[in-house]
Amino acid sequence: IPHVTHDTCNTPHATHDMDNIDRMNEQTTEARDRVYGKRQVLASHPMYDTNVRQDEDHLEPEQFRALQSAVTRVEMEESVRHYLLMLIQATRQDERLMLGASPRASLSLYRAAQALAFIRGRSYVLPDDIRELLPNVLAHRLIVKEEALYAGDTAESILSNLLGTIPVPIDKKR
């Protein structure tokens, strides 16, 4: 049974993930066009071998699976992976949280970072990808203690604070 949050109606965390990613993807037409253009370049990139023609306006199921597979080939350096795990561990140790990020949450953050790097035309994840996605992927998964809520803390503010305390690895790919 998926963990359910108690909002207006009880919904599984996976639904919140999709809602948060949808909100994050609200972009201007120009930004969407840039992403679409990058997708066209990536789709024809030999590393990805996705078999997607540049003039297509929809994907067949096998093309979609090829793009999914290409995302899983986006690399994450050991230092960036360690950074991600340090952030996850910090949520588990923070005294303001009753429940920190789960192993499934860390996997979701890992996969979302790969997808973001792919969309942005890179074959590797940057620490900035993780920093950008962290609140959208984790905030709804954390349970903040009542005393922290009364003190004005939210899951988002706690995550922002944690981002300021964990050293960002030096990026060797830029």
C-alpha positions, 0 to 999 in steps of 0.5 A: 500500500502506498503511503497516503497523505491526508489532504482534502482527499487522501492521495498516494505520494506518487500522485503528488510527485506527478503534480509537483513535476507538472507545476515545475514544468509550467513554462513559457512557450519559448522555454517549451520550444527550447526543450522541444528543440533539445529533445529533437537533438537528443532524439537523434543523438547516437548515444541515445539511439531513440529512433525518434524522427525530428518532425514527429509530434507524438511518440509511439510506445516503443519510442517512449520506452527508448526515451525512458531507457535513454534517461537511465543512461544519464550518468551521475558521478560518484561525488554527485551521488554522494551529495544526493545521499547526504541530503537524504540522510540529513532529512532522516537526522533532522530533529524537526522531522518526524519522518525523513526521506525514504529509500524510495524518495532517494530513488525518485530524486535520482531518477528525476535528476537523470530526467532533468539532465536529459531534458536539458541536453546533458548526459550527466547530472549536475549537483544543481539538478539535485538542488533544483528538484529536491523540494519538488520531489521530497517536500510532500514525503516528509512529516514535520513535527508539530513543534516545528510547524508551530515554530514556523518551519515547513518541509520546504524551509527545512529542505532549503536549510539542509541545502545550505548545510551540505557542501556542494561537490565541485563539478568537473563536467562544466 
